[in-house]
Amino acid sequence: MNPHGSVATIKSIFLDRGAVSRKLYGDIIGLFMILAFSVKIIKKYRNDMSVLNGLKYMIFGYREFK
């Protein structure tokens, strides 16, 4: 087991972060905040998930929250 939790838990963190970014910052700025968050948080989760997968899940969360 990895120290940060299961892959499903990490996936939900990225999905939730995408939804929260849209709610807090709106449509356009929310996308930029997703990019900034992915650069910041990837150091913590780089052994569990790639940057592109993290961005993909955050964008899924962003798109689901309308």
GIVENFEN-V345942 format. One line per field, one symbol per residue. psi: psi as a letter, one per 30 degrees, with the letter a starting at -180 (. if undefined). A space follows every 50 residues. Layout:
psi->???
//
This chain:
psi->klffaleeeeeeeeeeeeeeeeeefaeefeeeeeeeeeeeffeegfffkl eeeeeeeeeeeeeej.
//
